């Protein structure tokens, strides 16, 4: 079997990856009353306290709207109540409703994912189409889900894996299984696939990957994971590489920026270095015992990094939370803790971003920095997508894969391999070489952003069975997903 393209051939292989969009068909008899393509996005919503998840949601919406300006887009997500999410796309406010599922012990709730899966399994064995339609019509949530044309799953970017535990993998997998049992079309948007350590995780992953209409990996290692998992039964043509949709996220200036410790983002001593302190690493991972096997004590490393930047490099350090809230994983709590401890030791050199911001606004703030250090990957993407030099303090392989795809894997400092002194030296050298990093990013970014934004735009793949009418097609390009 032909192997996946190697990283050394990345640039040569990319052009073919982006020449094709997934060809997804709809039944001919659905066309009579069809006015808009109906798309549901799974595994990310813009109101998440994790700005990375919000960036994925906003980036995915922008890609779809770019291809289908009149598409009817929903989010399918876990929530107690229905809601309508707001996004800013090209300077305009867009409202997107959420179809809410429940992950509850109350089995018979009509929108409990377990109850809906039970009904979907029952529907698979019903011989009568009329009886099937009748049963779906009795559940308003299933009826709404069944009315969608296409489901696009992004699984929080990196949760299609059991690296964070089996419960989280089930959390993102069950809605995808529901969609497939209902016979709907499923595209897996660019994300990290694997690792799959447990037998049950591998079984679930195989079920979804084999039945999805199209699968995009945001790194080439993900394609290798899929190849190893599916083996000889792999249909290689439906598995492709694509950059992370976070590259399509647009920055937007907040109405107000609340800063502690420094007066502004524009007037400061030395380079302004954004520092994202990961609440997840700060607490030792979900197990609280250095879950990811870091060689350095993350808390102590963070303190010593601030001293290095402020005292030796004459930088002003701005602490930038990328996961908000007050829970233990929150970056907000970790940044507040470090700020209170160190603000008097490096007076005038340490600032803290306070207040509530969305993913567009956080990207704007990061774009005001001269350099960024972060253990949150989408904070790194927010920087490099604006040609802001950065260092990714990595705790998993996803960092290397994503950054290698844009040709800057040299900015990844793997904290599982480097001790504290090696990490500090890596960051110091990168800060000194930030002009070269910026130049390298500026060369690659136009292509990266264009390919992400046009992920679902391809004039050669417009299906004759498409449900999108001529009025819905983009004015300058034909839509390619149907």
Order of alpha helices (4+ residues) and beta strands (2+ residues): alpha-beta-alpha-beta-beta-beta-alpha-alpha-alpha-beta-alpha-beta-alpha-beta-alpha-beta-beta-beta-alpha-alpha-beta-alpha-beta-alpha-beta-alpha-beta-alpha-beta-alpha-alpha
